[in-house]
Amino acid sequence: ATADDLFMGHGYNLSGCGIAPIVMGGSGMLLRGHTLRKLATSPELALCIKEQKEGAWCWHHFDWAMAECLLRVNVSASGHAGFKQYNCKDYERADVVACHPTLSRGSMRMMLERHAQNYTKFRDSLSATWASPCE
């Protein structure tokens, strides 16, 4: 992977199960356009599609398959504390990027409004260090 590659979200290490470390998709994932273009122009994408449709990945969840495929072009998943897969209790905090699950569209709208208000107040506290992925 180059410094221009990015595949980040709520990280989870499944390497003990023979699956690449992943970004859990429920709370969202951040992929840089450069990274997607790298995969799209690689012959690996067609092989990944075949693996998902007919091969060993046929029962893989989307986030598992995405991590496995990106690893084939030397891009590894990176975790970040701003992505919350299992709850949205901290949604008002400026440093929360995305969360999962929400109960309804109405509660999602309310959460987005409150997050936006707090983000505006506290965005100066979000530094380059905060934006860096976990190791």
N, C-alpha and C positions, 0 to 999 in steps of 0.2 A: 504494500500500500504506500501511496505517496502522501505527503502532507495535505494534498488537495482532496483526498478521499475522506468521507465521513459517513458512518453508519452508527447512529447513536440513539439511545432510549433507555428504558428500564432493562438493564442487562441481567442475564441469567446464564449461569454456566452449566451446560448439559454435556460437557465433554466426558464426564464419567459414564454417560449413557451411549457414547459413540457418536454424539451429535455436537456440532460446533457450538461454542458460546453464542447465545442469541440475544436479540432485542425483542422483548415481549410486545407484540403488536397492539394489544388492547389499549395501552396508554399512549400509543403513537410511536412513530420512529422518525428520526431525522436523517434523511439521505441527501447528500449534496448532488447536484445535477451532474457534476464531473464524474461522480461514482456511478451514477445510473448510465451515463453515456459510455463509460468504460465497460460496464457489463453488456450493454446493448450492442456494442461493436465487437464484442468478443465471441468466438465460437462457443464459449462455455454456456451462453444463454440457451441455445438450442439443446445442448446436452442437459441442462438443468430442467428444461420443460419436459424433455423425454423422461428424465428420472422421476419427475413428479407424476406424469401421466401413466407411465408403464413400468417404472423401476422401483428401487428400494425406498423412494420417498413417497410412494402412493398414499401412505397413511400419515405423512408428516403434516403438521399444522403449517399454516402460511409462514409464521415467523421462523419455524425451524428450516423450512425450504429456502427462505430468503437468506438466512445466515449461511447455510451450506453453499448456496450458489455464489454469494459474494465472496466467500472464502476461496472459491476457485479462481477468483481474479485478485487474490491476495488482499482482500478487505475484511478485517475482523470487526465484530460487534464491539462497541464501547458502551459501557453503562454511564448513566448520568442521574444524579439524585433528583433532578427536576421532573423526571417522568415517574408517575405513580401508577403502577399496574393494579394494585389491590384495593385502593380506597381514594376518596377525594376529600378526606377530612381537612387537609391543608390547602384546599383550593384557593383561599383568599391570599395566600402568601405570594409575593411577587416572584419568588424563585421557583415556583411550580410552573412547569411548562405545559404539562398535560396530565390528565388523570383518567381513571376508569374504575368502576362504572358509575354512571349517573342514573338516577331513578326515573327521570322523565325529561321531556324536552323543556318543560317549564322550569324544572330545577336546573337544567343545564344553562338556560338563558340567564337565570339569576346568578349562578356561579360565575359565568363569563363576565357579567356586569360588575360583580364585586371584585373579581380578579383584576379586571381592567382598571378599576379605581385604585386598588392597591399597587398595581404595577406602575401607574403614573406617579404615585407618591414615592415609591421605593426603588425605581429602576436604576438610580445612581449607585445603589448598593450591589448591583450585578456586575461583577468584574470579569476580566479575561480569565482569571483563575476559576471563578465560578463556572464559566462557560466550558472549561476544559473537561473532557471525559474522565471518568474514573479509570483506574488501572485495573 
